[in-house]
Amino acid sequence: MNAPIQQSQADILSRLYDMKQKQLERAIQQDNPFRCQVLTAEADAISNALKSLR
């Protein structure tokens, strides 16, 4: 019963990570280093959360 919940969380985190990467790409194009730093930290936190589910 716990496996479907973990899969659902992993799916949500994966989508969130993908969105964060797209935001990061836009920030890089806009030459916004502070925003890039924040988005990178957020993406890293999401990635770590994904790793902990697996």
Secondary structure, DSSP 8 states (H G I E B T S, - for coil): -HHHHHHHHHHHHHHHHHHHHHHHHHHHHTT-HHHHHHHHHHHHHHHHHHHHH-
